[in-house]
């Protein structure tokens, strides 16, 4: 039964985790979005009351 022999599968498992933990995060973090939203201004607007002519 070849699946019980850990020699090739253990090396494949370790190499794949090495790739997942070293190469792929660098590529994901280097990705930039083309349309980054602009930061919102913290400007507060003055609210004025409505002057109703019939009230």
C-alpha positions as CSV (number, residue, x, y, z in Angstrom):
1,X,0.0,0.0,0.0
2,X,1.9,3.1,-1.2
3,X,-0.2,5.6,0.8
4,X,1.2,4.2,4.1
5,X,4.8,5.0,3.0
6,X,5.4,8.6,4.4
7,X,8.6,9.2,2.4
8,X,7.3,11.0,-0.7
9,X,4.1,12.4,0.9
10,X,5.8,14.0,3.8
11,X,8.3,15.8,1.6
12,X,5.4,17.0,-0.7
13,X,3.4,18.2,2.4
14,X,6.4,20.1,3.8
15,X,7.3,21.6,0.5
16,X,3.7,22.7,-0.2
17,X,3.5,24.4,3.3
18,X,6.8,26.1,2.6
19,X,5.4,27.5,-0.6
20,X,2.1,28.5,1.1
21,X,3.8,30.3,4.0
22,X,6.6,32.1,2.1
23,X,5.7,32.8,-1.5
24,X,2.0,33.2,-1.6
25,X,1.6,35.8,1.2
26,X,4.1,38.0,-0.4
27,X,2.2,37.9,-3.7
28,X,-1.1,38.5,-2.0
29,X,0.2,41.5,0.1
30,X,1.8,43.0,-3.0
31,X,-1.5,43.2,-4.7
32,X,-2.9,46.7,-5.0
33,X,-6.4,47.7,-5.8
34,X,-6.8,50.1,-8.7
35,X,-9.6,52.1,-7.1
36,X,-8.7,52.8,-3.5
37,X,-11.4,54.8,-1.9
38,X,-10.4,58.3,-0.9
39,X,-10.4,59.0,2.9
40,X,-13.4,60.7,4.1
41,X,-13.0,64.2,5.5
42,X,-13.8,64.8,9.1
43,X,-15.4,68.1,8.3
44,X,-18.7,68.7,10.1
45,X,-21.4,70.6,8.4
46,X,-23.5,73.2,10.2
47,X,-27.1,72.2,10.3
48,X,-29.6,75.1,10.0
49,X,-33.2,74.9,10.9
50,X,-35.8,75.4,8.3
51,X,-37.8,78.6,8.4
52,X,-41.3,77.5,7.5
53,X,-43.3,80.6,6.5
54,X,-46.6,79.2,7.7
55,X,-45.5,78.2,11.2
